[in-house]
Amino acid sequence: MAIRIETVAVLGAGTMGARIAAHLINGGFPPILLDIVPTELTDAEKKQGLTLQSPAARNRIVRAGWEAAVKGKPAALFQTDWADRIRLGNFEDNLDWLAGADWIIEAVAEDLNIKRSLLERVERVRRPGSIVSSNTSGLPLRQVAEGRSADFRQHWLGTHFFNPPRYMRLLEVIPIPETLPEVVAAISEICDRRLGKVVVRAKDTPNFIANRIGTFALMNILRLMQEMDFSIEQVDELTGPVIGLPRSATFRTADIVGLDVLAHVVRNLDANLADDERREVFRLPAFVETLLERRALGEKTGQGFYQRTPKGEILSFDWKTLNYRPRQKSQLGSLELARNIESLPERLQTMLRGRDHVAEFYQRQFSDLFHYAASRIPEIADTPAEVDAAMRYGFNWELGPFELWDALGLEFPLARWRAENRPVPALVERLQASGGKNFYAREGSRRTVFDGTTGSNVALPERPGVILLRDLKDQSRVIRANSGASLIDLGDGVAGLEFHTKMNTLGGDILQMIHVAVEEVGKNFEGLVVANQGANFSAGANLVLLLVAAQEGEWGEIDLTVRAFQNAIMALKYSPRPVVVAPHALTLGGGCEIALHAARVQAAAELYIGLVETGVGIIPAGGGTKEMVIRTVDSSQSDLERYDRLRHSFETVAMAKVSTSAAEARQLGYLREGDLVSMNLDRLIADAKETVLALARSYRPPVPRTDILVDGEAMLASLKLAIHIMRSAGYISDYDAHIASKLAYVMAGGDLNPPQRVSEQYLLDLEREAFLSLCGEPKTLERIQSVLKTGKPVRN
């Protein structure tokens, strides 16, 4: 019988426990959150006349932890008004609540005795068959569960969430030998579909996979920094996006995580890796110990490897003088030569071929990383695939170590190892003996990975409900393509339109492919999915082209471009077959307008969508303004409601509001009630495909609207009053007010009197005229230039 999980409890309301509980709410669970009872009253509680028996005092610790999670940044909840969807209690009064829990997550302090003591109490009240897991980041799961019953151990495993749980997609699942397979399967399925996690099976070894490899990489960088005399800011320059790591690189990441947390992980590894050949790496340098003694723990204390002064200047810690100093910019040889190479493998190969200090740093770091990772198979994972997934989703590496090694070539580190008299890891010896030159390969339609145990390639596990566009391309499923987009056969009568420009910005090549897609789908398919698997769905229109045309005064060209964009968007809306748009992450400007015109949206839960054009001095002119008006009119039951809703929509567009989640996108009007949300980004395209097929069964294409009720002069006056109030309060600048007035004119339907019904084309024409007039304004050009140069609009 399948295991059902409906009620979940979290034990411990610290940083991780409270945020795990918050993400359970995001996944649709109303969780229980428990923590300890305080042993003494605060001064405030004494003044209120409370005692240690007062419920308010007894739940103070759990409530404080929950409130910190709700108020913290980045936001733990999709919507802050979901904060009441939780049941708060304590271990003394409310432990019996666990009798009704299907899954109990232990997230208390990383202390073996504390965890064992709590689990002993849990076992007295839990229902037999209920699942219990630990969020430990490295304590042995077998030891934590010592002394527990057979039923407990059969339903016991590790579920290691990464911080912050909402945003970090990795979940390491760690069974012990007694854990039932159906328990592992049930938790993996729930965390995948309901919590949006990439589930990686890890072994019960110290700090599992991601923290083992990630901590080695970080500590080895610290070692190389000292041996090669680099500064902290130089190392962060060398170990950020240029090598496929996050912008926070090495030391900024450590400050975010907390030096105390880093120290705990490192000391745990040092204590538990007696047989590790690189154990000496897991020892904190003296300068880190100094920071710990000073309580310079990173962001939580205001200083760590970096310090922000009261004036906002960021200082860097000098590991030699043990003092903070202004950051120093320096030329980094091989790095400067490769910085603008777009392909990560090509960029790394260029830097590794160098003959300077920087090239030597990279050669040593990557040869050490590859050797250590290969030596850990099969100790921490069965194949390289688990290690790569853990590093991509747990540490946000662009490529895992074995994927990176494949990109650089198997031979890269071997000569160095021979010169250093290092033994070649058994995994690599077996790969060479098999005649292989890569850890990954493709056999027919399946990707494979080398398995050192069998000495041969094994197929990567299939993930039902996951579609990878790169795999379909490898299978020659591309129908049509140009430099900006591809039309791909997704199977089962559904086509997919993929963007693949830089940041998926929208230009003429994508507009052309939209028309091709609509025509092809109309003839040969049941429907169309518009989606891609880039970092973001779309950053909007190509501002470089717009700026150049405006500076040259090519108004006719701009007019034609806007008309072409409007025509492409309307082609999607009035496609003879259903179109489902599947946006994820940044979906701005024109990307948002594409989503607004879909028959249905299948959105990623993490969706940052918005009509942001006013920030660059223009208004949405690809039908976005028009569509927000239509949605307002169609959803209103009275004149008063229409006025209120239109003012809300106007404010959303005028203030360039961007959602912080798909849930908030619905509140802002970018998603409708019938639009759907996928928690797991990997499943987004497959979910959208299923939505297309469901629509196709009874789809009737819409017809162009000629019945849109606009209020003209009356609404325009109301919106201008709102603009005046915002300007008087200092919320917007004079030029913001000017742009907003243009937007108000369009959303009111012009200066018509009395209210009239107009067509979509009428509103599209108003959009285009307002857009063109703003493109001729010097302050608009200043805003566009600022965004292109700094990524931020200027407030002029």
C-alpha positions in Angstrom: 0.0 0.0 0.0 1.3 3.4 -0.9 2.5 5.6 1.9 0.4 8.8 2.3 1.9 11.9 3.7 -0.6 14.6 4.7 0.5 15.9 8.1 4.1 16.9 8.7 5.8 18.0 12.0 9.2 19.8 12.4 11.1 19.5 15.6 13.2 22.6 16.2 12.5 26.2 15.3 16.0 27.3 14.6 17.3 28.7 11.3 16.8 25.5 9.4 13.7 24.0 11.2 11.6 27.1 10.9 12.5 27.6 7.3 11.8 23.9 6.5 8.4 24.4 8.0 7.9 27.5 5.9 8.7 25.6 2.7 6.3 22.9 3.7 3.6 25.6 3.7 4.8 26.6 0.2 4.3 22.9 -0.8 0.7 22.9 0.5 1.2 21.3 3.9 0.0 23.0 7.2 2.9 21.9 9.4 3.4 21.5 13.1 6.5 23.3 14.5 7.7 22.5 18.1 10.6 23.6 20.2 11.8 23.7 23.8 10.2 25.4 26.7 12.2 28.3 28.1 13.7 27.9 31.6 13.3 31.5 32.7 11.2 34.5 31.9 12.3 37.6 30.0 12.0 41.0 31.6 9.1 41.8 29.2 7.3 38.6 30.3 7.7 39.5 33.9 6.3 43.0 33.4 3.2 41.3 31.7 2.7 39.2 34.8 3.4 35.9 33.0 4.8 32.8 34.7 6.7 29.9 33.3 3.3 28.1 33.1 1.8 30.7 30.8 1.2 29.5 27.3 2.7 32.7 25.8 5.9 32.2 27.7 6.1 28.4 27.1 5.9 29.0 23.3 8.2 32.0 23.2 11.1 30.1 21.6 9.1 28.5 18.9 7.2 31.7 18.2 10.4 33.7 18.0 12.0 31.2 15.6 8.9 31.2 13.4 8.6 35.0 13.3 12.3 35.2 12.4 11.7 32.9 9.5 8.7 34.8 8.3 10.4 38.2 8.5 13.8 37.1 7.3 15.4 37.7 3.9 15.3 36.1 1.5 11.6 35.4 2.0 10.9 31.9 3.3 7.2 31.9 2.3 5.8 32.4 -1.2 3.3 34.9 0.5 3.8 36.4 4.0 0.0 36.1 4.6 0.5 32.3 4.7 2.3 32.6 8.0 -0.8 31.5 10.0 -0.9 28.1 8.2 1.2 26.6 11.0 0.6 25.0 14.4 3.1 26.2 17.0 3.8 24.3 20.2 6.5 22.9 22.5 8.1 19.6 23.4 6.6 19.5 26.9 3.0 20.3 26.2 2.4 19.3 22.6 4.6 16.3 21.8 1.5 14.1 21.6 0.6 16.1 18.5 3.1 13.8 16.8 0.7 10.9 17.1 -1.2 12.4 14.1 1.9 13.1 12.0 2.8 11.1 8.9 6.3 12.5 8.7 8.3 14.0 11.5 11.4 16.0 10.7 14.0 16.4 13.4 16.0 19.7 13.0 17.4 20.4 16.5 21.0 21.2 17.4 23.8 19.2 15.8 24.5 17.3 19.0 24.3 13.5 19.0 23.1 13.3 22.6 20.4 16.0 22.1 19.1 14.3 19.1 19.0 10.8 20.7 17.3 12.1 23.8 14.5 13.8 21.7 14.0 10.8 19.4 13.6 8.6 22.5 10.7 10.8 23.5 9.3 10.9 19.9 9.2 7.1 19.8 6.8 7.0 22.8 4.2 9.1 21.0 4.7 8.5 17.2 2.3 6.2 15.4 3.9 3.0 14.1 4.6 3.3 10.4 5.1 7.1 10.6 8.3 8.3 9.0 10.9 10.1 11.0 13.9 11.9 9.4 16.8 14.0 10.5 18.0 17.2 8.9 21.5 16.6 10.3 24.2 17.9 8.0 26.7 15.3 8.9 26.1 13.2 12.0 25.9 9.4 11.2 22.3 8.5 10.9 23.0 5.0 12.2 24.3 6.4 15.5 21.5 9.0 15.8 18.9 6.2 15.7 20.8 3.8 18.1 18.5 2.3 20.7 15.3 2.8 18.7 12.9 0.0 17.8 12.8 -2.0 14.6 9.7 -0.1 13.3 11.4 3.2 14.0 14.6 2.3 12.2 12.6 0.9 9.2 11.0 4.3 8.9 14.1 6.4 9.7 16.3 8.2 7.2 18.2 11.5 6.7 16.6 14.3 4.8 19.3 17.0 4.5 17.8 20.3 3.3 20.2 23.0 2.2 19.8 26.6 3.4 17.7 28.4 2.5 15.3 25.5 2.0 12.9 27.4 -0.3 15.6 28.3 -2.8 18.3 25.6 -2.6 16.9 22.7 -4.7 19.1 19.9 -3.4 17.8 17.4 -0.9 20.1 14.6 0.1 18.2 11.5 1.2 20.2 9.1 3.4 18.8 5.8 4.3 20.3 3.4 6.8 20.5 -0.4 6.1 17.1 -1.0 7.8 15.2 1.8 6.0 12.4 0.3 4.0 12.6 1.0 0.2 9.0 2.3 0.2 9.9 4.9 2.8 12.8 6.2 0.7 10.5 6.2 -2.4 7.7 8.0 -0.5 9.9 10.8 0.8 11.7 11.2 -2.5 8.4 11.5 -4.3 6.9 14.1 -1.9 10.1 16.2 -1.8 10.3 16.1 -5.6 6.7 16.9 -6.6 5.5 18.9 -3.6 8.6 20.6 -2.4 10.4 21.0 -5.8 13.6 19.3 -4.7 16.2 17.5 -6.7 16.6 14.4 -4.6 20.0 12.8 -4.5 20.6 9.5 -2.7 23.6 9.7 -0.5 25.4 7.2 1.7 25.7 7.5 5.5 29.2 9.0 5.5 30.5 12.2 7.2 28.7 15.2 5.8 27.3 13.1 2.9 28.0 14.3 -0.6 27.7 18.0 -1.2 29.3 19.2 2.0 32.1 16.7 1.8 33.1 17.7 -1.7 32.2 21.4 -1.3 34.0 21.8 1.9 37.1 20.1 0.5 37.0 22.5 -2.5 36.7 25.5 -0.2 39.4 24.5 2.3 41.7 23.6 -0.5 41.3 27.1 -2.0 42.2 28.5 1.4 45.3 26.4 1.4 46.3 27.5 -2.1 45.6 31.1 -1.3 48.2 31.0 1.5 50.7 29.0 -0.4 50.5 31.2 -3.5 50.0 34.5 -1.7 46.6 35.6 -3.1 44.3 38.0 -1.3 40.8 37.2 -0.2 39.3 39.5 -2.9 41.6 38.0 -5.6 40.4 34.5 -4.7 36.8 35.6 -4.9 37.5 37.0 -8.3 39.1 33.7 -9.4 36.4 31.4 -7.9 33.1 33.0 -9.0 31.1 32.9 -12.2 34.3 32.8 -14.3 34.7 29.1 -13.3 31.0 28.3 -13.1 30.5 29.1 -9.4 28.0 31.5 -7.9 28.8 35.3 -7.7 29.3 34.9 -4.0 32.4 32.8 -4.9 34.4 31.5 -1.9 34.6 34.0 0.9 31.3 35.8 0.3 29.6 32.4 0.4 31.3 31.7 3.7 30.1 35.0 5.1 26.6 34.2 4.0 26.7 30.7 5.5 28.4 31.9 8.7 32.0 31.1 9.8 30.6 29.3 12.8 28.7 26.9 10.6 31.7 26.4 8.3 33.9 25.7 11.3 31.4 23.1 12.6 31.3 21.3 9.3 35.1 21.4 8.9 35.7 20.1 12.5 33.2 17.4 12.0 35.0 16.2 8.9 38.4 16.4 10.6 37.1 14.4 13.6 35.4 11.7 11.5 37.8 11.2 8.5 40.6 9.3 10.1 41.3 7.4 6.9 40.8 10.2 4.5 44.0 10.8 2.4 43.5 14.5 2.4 42.4 14.9 6.0 45.0 17.7 6.6 42.9 20.0 4.3 40.1 19.9 6.8 41.8 22.0 9.4 41.0 25.7 9.9 43.8 28.1 9.1 45.0 30.3 12.0 43.4 33.5 10.4 40.0 31.8 10.4 40.4 30.8 14.1 41.2 34.5 14.8 37.9 35.6 13.1 36.0 33.0 15.1 37.6 34.3 18.4 36.6 37.8 17.5 33.0 36.6 16.7 33.4 37.9 13.2 31.1 35.2 11.9 30.0 36.8 8.6 26.7 38.6 7.7 25.0 37.6 11.0 27.6 39.7 13.0 28.3 42.4 10.4 31.8 41.2 9.6 33.6 38.1 8.6 35.9 37.9 5.6 34.3 41.2 4.5 33.1 44.1 6.6 30.7 46.8 5.6 31.5 50.2 7.2 28.7 52.6 8.4 29.3 54.6 5.2 28.5 51.5 3.1 32.1 50.8 2.0 33.0 47.1 1.9 36.4 46.2 3.4 38.3 43.0 2.9 40.1 41.0 5.7 43.8 40.8 5.2 44.7 37.3 6.3 48.3 38.3 6.9 47.9 41.4 9.0 44.6 40.2 10.5 43.0 43.6 9.9 40.4 45.0 7.5 41.4 47.2 4.6 39.9 48.7 1.4 39.5 46.1 -1.3 42.2 46.2 -3.9 41.7 45.7 -7.7 44.4 43.8 -9.5 45.0 42.4 -12.9 44.8 38.6 -12.9 46.6 37.6 -16.1 45.0 34.5 -17.6 41.7 35.4 -16.1 41.6 38.8 -18.0 42.3 37.0 -21.3 39.4 34.5 -20.8 36.8 36.6 -19.0 34.7 37.4 -22.1 34.6 33.8 -23.4 31.0 32.7 -23.1 31.5 28.9 -23.0 32.6 27.7 -19.5 34.7 24.8 -20.9 36.5 27.1 -23.4 37.0 29.7 -20.7 38.6 27.2 -18.3 40.7 25.7 -21.0 42.1 29.1 -22.0 43.0 29.9 -18.3 44.5 26.5 -17.7 46.8 26.9 -20.8 48.3 30.0 -19.3 51.8 30.2 -17.8 51.2 32.6 -15.0 50.3 32.6 -11.3 46.6 32.4 -12.1 46.9 29.4 -14.4 49.0 27.6 -11.8 46.3 28.3 -9.2 43.6 26.8 -11.5 45.8 23.8 -12.4 46.4 22.9 -8.8 42.8 23.5 -7.6 41.1 21.5 -10.4 43.6 18.6 -10.3 43.1 18.4 -6.5 39.3 18.6 -6.8 39.2 15.9 -9.5 41.5 13.6 -7.6 39.5 14.0 -4.4 36.1 13.6 -6.0 37.2 10.4 -8.0 38.7 8.9 -4.8 35.3 9.3 -3.0 33.5 6.9 -5.4 32.0 4.5 -4.3 32.5 5.7 -0.7 30.0 8.6 -0.7 28.0 7.8 -3.9 27.8 4.9 -6.4 28.5 6.9 -9.5 29.8 10.4 -10.5 26.2 11.4 -11.4 25.1 11.7 -7.7 28.2 13.9 -7.0 27.6 16.2 -9.9 23.9 16.6 -9.1 24.7 17.4 -5.5 27.2 20.1 -6.4 25.0 21.7 -9.0 22.0 21.9 -6.9 23.5 22.1 -3.4 26.3 24.6 -4.2 25.0 26.1 -7.4 27.9 25.0 -9.5 27.3 25.3 -13.2 28.9 21.9 -13.8 29.7 19.2 -11.3 33.3 18.0 -10.9 33.0 15.1 -13.3 31.0 17.0 -15.8 33.7 19.7 -15.7 36.4 17.0 -16.0 34.7 15.7 -19.1 34.7 19.2 -20.6 38.4 19.6 -20.0 39.4 16.1 -21.0 40.3 13.1 -18.9 44.1 13.5 -19.5 44.2 17.0 -18.0 45.3 16.2 -14.4 47.2 12.9 -15.1 50.6 14.3 -15.8 50.5 16.5 -12.7 49.5 13.5 -10.6 52.4 11.5 -12.0 54.8 14.3 -11.3 53.5 14.5 -7.7 53.6 10.7 -7.3 49.9 10.6 -6.5 48.1 7.3 -7.1 45.5 7.4 -9.8 42.0 6.9 -8.2 40.6 3.4 -8.8 37.6 4.9 -10.7 39.9 6.6 -13.2 42.0 3.4 -13.6 38.9 1.4 -14.4 37.6 4.0 -16.9 40.9 3.9 -18.7 41.0 0.1 -18.6 37.5 0.1 -20.3 38.8 2.3 -23.1 36.6 5.2 -22.0 37.7 8.8 -22.2 34.6 10.4 -20.5 32.6 9.8 -17.4 29.3 10.5 -19.4 28.3 9.2 -22.8 25.2 8.8 -24.9 23.9 5.4 -26.1 21.0 5.9 -28.4 18.4 8.0 -26.6 19.8 7.4 -23.1 22.6 9.2 -21.3 25.0 7.0 -19.4 27.5 7.4 -16.7 30.6 5.3 -15.9 30.1 2.9 -13.0 33.4 2.0 -11.3 31.9 -1.0 -9.6 31.0 -2.8 -12.9 33.6 -1.1 -15.0 31.1 -0.1 -17.6 28.6 2.6 -18.4 25.1 2.4 -16.9 22.1 4.3 -18.0 21.2 7.3 -15.8 17.9 6.6 -14.0 14.9 7.8 -15.9 12.8 10.5 -14.3 9.2 10.1 -15.4 7.6 13.5 -15.9 10.9 15.2 -16.7 11.6 16.5 -20.3 15.2 17.7 -21.1 15.3 19.8 -24.3 19.0 19.0 -24.9 18.2 15.3 -25.0 15.4 15.9 -27.6 17.8 17.9 -29.7 20.4 15.1 -29.5 17.6 12.8 -30.8 17.1 15.0 -33.8 13.7 16.2 -32.7 14.2 19.8 -33.9 11.6 20.8 -36.5 12.9 24.3 -37.3 15.5 26.5 -35.8 17.3 29.8 -36.2 19.8 31.7 -34.2 17.3 32.8 -31.5 14.8 29.9 -31.2 14.1 26.3 -32.0 10.8 24.4 -32.6 11.1 21.0 -31.0 8.8 17.9 -31.1 8.0 17.2 -27.5 6.2 14.0 -28.4 2.5 13.0 -28.1 1.5 15.7 -30.7 2.9 18.6 -28.8 5.6 21.0 -30.1 7.8 23.2 -27.9 9.2 26.6 -28.8 12.5 27.2 -27.1 14.4 30.6 -26.8 18.2 30.4 -26.7 19.5 33.9 -27.1 21.7 35.5 -24.3 19.3 36.0 -21.3 16.6 34.9 -23.8 16.1 38.5 -24.9 13.5 38.8 -27.6 14.5 39.9 -31.1 13.4 39.5 -34.7 14.6 35.9 -34.9 12.4 34.8 -32.0 9.4 36.8 -33.4 9.9 35.0 -36.8 10.0 31.6 -35.1 6.8 32.4 -33.2 5.0 32.7 -36.5 6.6 29.5 -37.8 5.6 27.7 -34.6 1.9 28.8 -34.8 1.7 27.8 -38.5 3.4 24.4 -38.0 1.4 23.6 -34.9 -1.8 24.6 -36.6 -1.2 22.0 -39.3 0.5 19.1 -37.6 0.2 19.3 -33.7 -2.3 19.3 -30.9 -0.7 22.3 -29.2 2.4 24.3 -28.4 4.5 24.8 -25.2 6.6 28.0 -25.1 9.4 27.2 -22.7 13.2 26.9 -22.3 15.7 25.5 -19.8 17.9 28.5 -19.5 18.6 30.3 -16.2 15.7 32.6 -16.9 12.6 32.5 -19.2 13.3 35.9 -20.8 14.7 39.2 -19.8 12.5 41.0 -22.3 13.2 42.9 -25.5 16.7 43.6 -26.7 17.3 47.1 -25.3 20.6 47.5 -27.3 18.7 47.5 -30.6 16.1 49.9 -29.3 18.7 52.3 -27.9 20.7 52.4 -31.2 17.5 52.9 -33.3 16.3 55.7 -31.0 19.7 57.4 -31.0 19.7 57.3 -34.8 16.1 58.6 -34.9 14.9 55.6 -36.8 11.3 56.1 -35.8 9.9 54.2 -38.7 12.1 51.2 -37.9 11.0 51.3 -34.2 7.4 51.5 -35.3 7.8 48.4 -37.5 9.5 46.5 -34.8 6.8 47.2 -32.2 4.1 46.2 -34.8 6.0 43.0 -35.5 6.2 42.2 -31.8 2.5 42.9 -31.3 1.6 40.7 -34.3 3.7 37.8 -33.0 2.1 38.0 -29.6 -1.4 38.1 -31.0 -0.5 35.2 -33.2 0.2 33.2 -30.1 -3.1 34.3 -28.5 -5.2 33.4 -31.5 -3.4 30.3 -32.4 -5.8 27.6 -33.8 -4.3 25.2 -31.3 -3.8 25.8 -27.5 -0.6 27.6 -26.5 0.7 27.0 -23.0 3.6 29.3 -21.8 5.8 27.9 -19.1 7.7 30.8 -17.5 10.3 30.4 -14.8 12.7 32.7 -12.8 13.1 36.2 -14.5 10.2 36.7 -16.9 10.3 40.4 -17.6 8.8 42.9 -20.0 8.2 41.1 -23.3 8.7 37.8 -21.6 5.8 38.7 -19.4 3.7 39.8 -22.3 4.2 36.4 -24.0 2.9 34.7 -20.8 -0.1 37.1 -20.6 -1.3 36.0 -24.0 -1.2 32.3 -23.5 -4.3 30.1 -23.5 -2.9 28.9 -20.2 0.2 29.5 -18.1 2.1 26.6 -16.4 4.4 28.6 -14.2 7.4 27.6 -12.1 6.8 28.2 -8.4 9.8 30.5 -8.3 8.6 33.0 -10.8 9.8 36.6 -10.9 7.5 38.1 -13.5 6.6 41.7 -14.2 6.0 44.4 -16.8 9.0 46.5 -16.0 9.1 48.8 -18.9 8.5 52.0 -17.0 11.9 51.4 -15.3 13.6 52.1 -18.6 11.3 55.0 -19.5 8.8 53.3 -21.8 5.5 51.4 -21.4 4.6 47.8 -22.3 3.7 47.9 -26.0 3.7 44.2 -26.9 0.1 43.9 -25.8 0.9 43.8 -22.1 -0.9 47.0 -21.2 -3.9 46.0 -23.3 -4.1 42.6 -21.7 -4.0 44.0 -18.2 -7.0 46.2 -19.2 -8.9 43.2 -20.6 -8.3 41.1 -17.5 -9.6 44.0 -15.3 -12.7 44.4 -17.4 -13.5 40.7 -17.6 -13.1 40.1 -13.9 -15.2 43.0 -12.7 -18.9 42.7 -11.8 -19.7 46.4 -11.4 -18.4 49.8 -12.4 -17.0 50.4 -8.9 -15.2 47.1 -9.0 -13.8 47.9 -12.4 -12.5 51.2 -11.2 -10.8 49.7 -8.2 -9.3 46.8 -10.2 -8.0 49.1 -12.9 -6.3 51.3 -10.4 -4.6 48.3 -9.0 -3.5 47.1 -12.4 -2.3 50.6 -13.3 -0.2 50.8 -10.1 1.3 47.3 -10.8 2.5 48.3 -14.3 3.4 51.9 -13.4 5.5 50.8 -10.5 7.1 48.0 -12.5 6.1 45.5 -9.8 7.8 42.1 -10.1 6.4 39.1 -8.3 8.5 37.2 -5.8 6.7 33.9 -6.5 4.0 32.5 -8.7 1.7 32.9 -5.8 2.3 36.6 -5.7 2.1 36.8 -9.5 -1.5 35.7 -9.2 -2.2 38.5 -6.7 -0.6 41.0 -9.1 -2.7 39.9 -12.0 0.0 38.3 -14.1 -1.5 34.9 -13.5 -5.2 34.0 -13.7 -7.1 31.6 -11.5 -7.0 28.9 -14.1 -3.2 29.1 -14.6 -1.2 26.3 -13.0 2.0 26.1 -10.9 4.8 23.5 -10.9 6.9 23.2 -7.7 9.7 21.3 -9.4 11.4 23.3 -12.2 12.6 20.1 -13.8 9.0 19.0 -14.3 7.8 22.3 -15.7 7.9 21.5 -19.4 6.3 18.0 -19.0 3.6 19.5 -16.8 3.0 22.2 -19.5 2.8 19.5 -22.1 0.1 17.7 -20.1 -1.8 20.9 -19.7 -1.7 21.4 -23.5 -3.1 17.9 -24.1 -5.9 18.5 -21.6 -6.8 21.8 -23.3 -6.7 20.3 -26.8 -9.5 17.9 -26.1 -12.1 20.7 -26.3 -10.2 23.7 -27.4 -12.0 26.6 -29.2 -9.7 29.4 -30.3 -10.7 32.8 -29.1 -11.6 35.5 -31.6 -10.2 39.1 -31.6 -12.0 41.3 -29.1 -14.1 44.3 -30.0 -16.1 44.6 -26.8 -13.6 45.9 -24.3 -15.2 48.5 -22.0 -13.0 51.5 -21.4 -14.0 54.5 -19.2 -12.1 57.2 -21.1 -11.9 60.6 -19.5 -13.5 59.5 -16.2 -10.8 56.8 -15.6 -8.1 59.0 -16.9 -8.9 61.7 -14.4 -8.9 59.1 -11.6 -5.5 57.7 -12.6 -4.0 61.2 -13.0 -5.1 62.0 -9.4 -3.3 58.8 -8.3 -0.2 59.9 -10.1 -0.4 63.4 -8.5 -0.7 61.8 -5.0 2.3 59.6 -5.6 4.4 62.5 -6.9 3.4 64.7 -4.0 4.4 62.0 -1.5 7.8 61.6 -3.2 7.3 58.1 -4.3 8.0 58.9 -7.9 10.0 61.5 -9.9 8.7 64.1 -12.3 9.7 61.8 -15.2 8.1 58.8 -13.5 4.9 60.8 -13.4 5.3 61.7 -17.1 5.7 58.0 -18.1 2.7 57.1 -15.8 0.6 59.7 -17.5 1.2 58.0 -20.9 0.4 54.7 -19.4 -2.8 56.0 -17.8 -3.9 57.3 -21.2 -3.6 53.9 -22.7 -5.2 52.0 -19.8 -8.2 54.5 -19.6 -8.7 53.9 -23.4 -7.8 57.4 -24.3 -9.9 60.5 -23.6 -13.2 59.0 -24.8 -16.4 60.3 -23.4 -18.7 58.6 -22.5 -17.4 55.1 -21.7 -17.2 53.0 -24.8 -16.4 49.5 -26.1 -13.2 49.3 -28.1 -11.2 46.6 -29.9 -7.9 45.1 -29.0 -6.3 46.7 -32.0 -7.5 50.1 -30.7 -5.6 49.5 -27.5 -2.6 48.1 -29.3 -2.4 51.3 -31.3 -2.5 53.4 -28.2 0.3 51.4 -26.7 2.5 51.8 -29.7 1.9 55.5 -30.0 2.8 56.0 -26.3 5.9 53.8 -26.7 7.2 55.7 -29.7 6.7 59.1 -28.1 8.7 58.0 -25.0 11.5 56.6 -27.1 12.1 60.2 -28.3 12.7 61.5 -24.8 16.3 62.1 -23.6 15.5 60.8 -20.1 14.2 57.5 -21.5 17.5 57.1 -23.4 19.4 57.8 -20.1 17.4 55.1 -18.4 18.1 52.5 -21.1 21.8 53.4 -21.1 21.9 53.0 -17.3 20.3 49.6 -17.4 22.6 48.4 -20.1 25.7 49.7 -18.3 24.9 48.9 -14.7 21.9 46.6 -14.7 19.9 49.2 -12.8 17.6 52.0 -14.0 18.6 55.6 -13.1 16.0 57.7 -11.2 15.9 60.8 -13.4 
